[in-house]
Amino acid sequence: MALDNTGFSTCPESLSVPVPEKGEEQVEEAQKDAPPPTAQNTSEELGNMVTTETAPPPKSTTNNNMSFQDKLAAREAQANQPRKKVQGTGQERGRFGWARSKRKRQRYVEKNGRCNVQHGNMRKTYRYLTDIFTTLVDLNWRCSLFVFVMAYAVTWLFFGAIWYLIAYCRGDLDHLEDKTWTPCVNNVNGFVSAFLFSIETETTIGYGHRVITDQCPVGTMLLLLQAILGSMVNAFMVGCMFVKISQPNKRAETLVFSRNAVISLRDDKLCLMFRVGDLRSSHIVGANMRAKLIKSKQTQEGEFIPLDQTDISVGFETGDDRLFLVSPLVISHEIDNRSPFWDMSQSQLEKEDFEVVVILEGMVEATGMTCQARSSYLAEELLWGHRFSPMMSLAEGFFDVDYGAFHHTFEVNTPSCSAREMELAAARLDAHLYWSISSRLDEEKWEGPNLTEQTGKTSDLESVREGDGPTFIVGGVTNTQDQSVVGEQNGSVTTDQSESEA
């Protein structure tokens, strides 16, 4: 900014224009001739200097000659490129000017389907023991294997100790070399041999070297008890391991959801859409889809409800929620007046804090067990104005599904207003068209040849109308009773008696 010194009586030194010397002029000319350096943005705040380097704009390349697959590959490579974070320009700053990072929202359901909820301060833990079978099935594999091994080891040691105690109390250990002595169990000469006999009895191995005799009724009762308890332990532990192995939790690993959900127009309706697919050739029988909106709210009475669950319709009324999941499908939720996104626009979506949980349930065809796959989408994972790329093509004799394009989306023209605003705008447009068409029809009606005929008929009927009051003339039809009704339905013009005579 150039300052004119004539406007000041005495020009201060801070406002005086410096006069460059000869050496400085040469330096300035050399700087002008030099090529411009990389653009830098320098800002000094609270004694800290932050310098950000701005890369030159990339050269625009035309991709008109590229095929559809090449475009998808280029879009995926561009999406996977790491973005450079510019410090100091787009970040929100706090009270003292320090850069404040955006708080990451805690998920209610992770992308892999795990519910991010931990139960604490549970005092009545004995309830878990009342359903010990489910408790053992719900344990992780490390704990399950430990319980499985310890169950057998403890029972073997327990009954082995009892067999050793019987042999010790009867004096069998003192008559090992006496051939005339009949022990309770032959060839039991210590705790190790008693432990081995317990294993042979419970597992029904029966090597034949250690055998119970008929001179020990206590041993006979103990043998029956161990056989019954051993069968119960086998049935319980083998059942737990079988149920745990055959659980359909891992079947959900091959049921995939799209990385993002999109919002765009479908049949002139704003819709929320996401994609789901099955990677296995064995299908899910009776697949059913549900969706929930997880968002905290406050009631009119002031009650705060954290993580309130609102149902999102994905075709329950029409039966579209029941899927035939042979190929990847796009699940659509129409945003209407019953949808929780009815008043949500694109700008409001960027400020909202919610989570959409999607649940796919069905029966595994191979095992007949019910399987459930879950995923979720945060507000920033909803792409406004995008649509999923097609991934199915017709090959020779079959349909080819390209799962490389499962997560691909592309931008489409979508209004940024809410669904309510779109419906109001459409209603205004329909009303405008309705009144404009009716007004044109009225103009054509009164400007046509029927106008002279109607005026002639009114002159012929003047004698009849004397003393009867005002009359409606609707294309030659008169009615003196329902004047207002006929006039409103046909759009005719009403005249009183004085106006008709004139």
Secondary structure, DSSP 8 states (H G I E B T S, - for coil): ----GGG-SS--TTTS-----HHHHHHHHHHHHS-----EEEEEETTEEEEEE----------TT--HHHHHHHHHHHHHS-----TTTSSEE-TTS-EE-------SB-TTS-B---------TTHHHHTHHHHHHHS-HHHHHHHHHHHHHHHHHHHHHHHHHHHHHHTGGG-SS-TT---SBTT--SHHHHHHHHHHHHTT---SSS-B-TT-HHHHHHHHHHHHHHHHHHHHHHHHHHHHHT-TTGGGGGEEE-SSEEEEEETTEEEEEEEEEE-SSS-EEEEEEEEEEEEEEE-TTS-EEEEEEEE--SSTTTTTTEE-TTS-EEEEEE--TTSTTTT--HHHHTT---EEEEEEEEEETTT--EEEEEEEEEGGGEEETEEE---EEE-SSSEEE-GGGSS-EEE----SS-HHHHHHHHHHHHHHHHHHHHHHHHHHHHHSTHHHHHHHHHHHTHHHHTTS--EEEETTEEESSSHHHHHHHHT--EE-HHHHH-
